Each structure stands twice: as C-alpha cells, then as structure tokens.
C-alpha cells in the first residue's frame, strides 16, 4: 500500500509545530503532530521528527532527542540522533530486519557517532532517545534517558517508560528514601544516555499489538512531561486532536515553567476512525 504524506508547518515566535496526516491503515487513520519550544533557555537542544520510509510504506517513525553537553554539544548530539534515524528508516525494509532490531540499531549507531564526535571535538555530548514505530496494528518503541513515551487508550494510561535517572535507579534498588532525596537534588542526573563514556547505554524496548481507534502515543522531553500528571495528559490527548493538544500542552508547560522553563519537545501519534468512504457515501445518498 502506498502511503504518501503531507504536512503543514506553523511557526509562532520560537514555537514550531508540524502536523501530519497519513492515509487510512487497516481499521484506523493515523494523525500525528510534533511541536517544539525553546522555553526560557538560550539554545534549543531538543530535536523531534516524524518520518516515513519509501521501502516501508504504511510505517511511521516518531522520535524525540533531548541533547546535553554544553551550548553546542547537546544540540549536535540530538541532531546526530535524528540524522541517524532518517538514514536508517529511509533504507529500512521488513525483509532486512524487524522493527525491534531497527530501533536497537538506531540507538547503537547514534551512540557510536556521538562518542566519535566527543573524541574529535573534545566535548561531552549526550542525548536521550525516545522512538516509536507504528506499522499496521503494531507499535514498537525504544527509549534511553528521561524522554518518555506514554501509551493511552481513550485517555487511560496503558504504558509509560521508566526514566533512566539516578532517582529511578535508587527506586529500583528499593532505596526509596534516598530516591526521594535524589529526585530533588539530582533530578537531571541520568544513568544512561546515548554518548556516555561508561559502556553501552541501556536501551529499553516495548511493544503493543492490536492497535485500535482510541490509541494515542505521546513522546516528550522532560521539559514537557515534568509539568503534567499522567491523568492530565490522558484527558488532553483524549479530548483534542493532535495539533490542538500540542498547542495546549506547550502553552501550559510555558505557563507552569514560570520563566524558568526548559526546552519543550513532543510528538503525538493518534489513531482516529477512518475517513468516510466518499464513493460509498455518494452511492448511499443517491440511492
């Protein structure tokens, strides 16, 4: 099945937004949107994209990368994650690999490229990774760091990735009092990210099958999700189209940032009812 796509872009000051509509896939239609905002930072180090591949029609890749490592290092690291994704997804085919292997390859290759940059440029760039591939009625995702993926169905949370932060690491060890302290003092300290110099990053893979109308995925950097509860995000995503939800969430994050907001980035992928069959509607009307 051919799956061409089109988009419209809206730029309001430093807030950029991209909306994508893909043709009907099976029993639903995929609508997606990405948005970024520089927040109250001097530089935008988040990167976000929605991609399609000519060798894999009907598939969509959404990706968020939150760069770290100084004024230029973080931006460069996030750029390298996106460019790696573009290259791999452009050439990807189901005959070559599985969606899971694609995402693992993406993480490994981006990590290697960032490390090589660090050595040659004498910088310490790092980046988070949150990537989602949807094809037919299957979703596969990968994440490294503290950029999150949420999977909602009709506003109810089905899954949320766990952050690779020092605080979460302590929780997993059962050190809850230490974790509470770390969540305040060391909330931005990551134990895994692309580009780390202490071995391979921890890449977690998830999967959902039997996707249906009402399923919505949100990929977000901590500059966005840090201002919302899970329930609030679910309510917004269930009640609004991706474009309106993106604008609403960015505006609220900016307001709640109170002049100290981080870079904001998000991607929303929502499965809506298929568009009416115009030919069938015409026959019914005429009959």
TABELGI-V516777 format. One line per field, one symbol per residue. burial: b if it has 24 or more other C-alpha atoms within 12 Angstrom, else e. A space follows every 10 residues. Layout:
burial = ???
This chain:
burial = eebebeeeee eeeebbbbbb bbbbbeebbb bbbbbbbbbe eebbbbbbbb bbbeebbbbb bbbbbbbbbe ebbbbbbbbb bbbbbbebbe ebeeeeeebb bbbbbbbbbb bbbbbebbee eebbbbbbbb bbbbbbbbbb bbbbbbbbbb bbbbbbbbbb bbbbbbbbbb eeeeeeeeee eebeeebbeb bbbbbbeeee bbbbbbbbee bbbbbbbbbb bbbbbbbbeb eebbebbbeb bbbbbbbbbb bbbbeebeee bbbbbbbbbb bbeeeeeeee eeeeeee
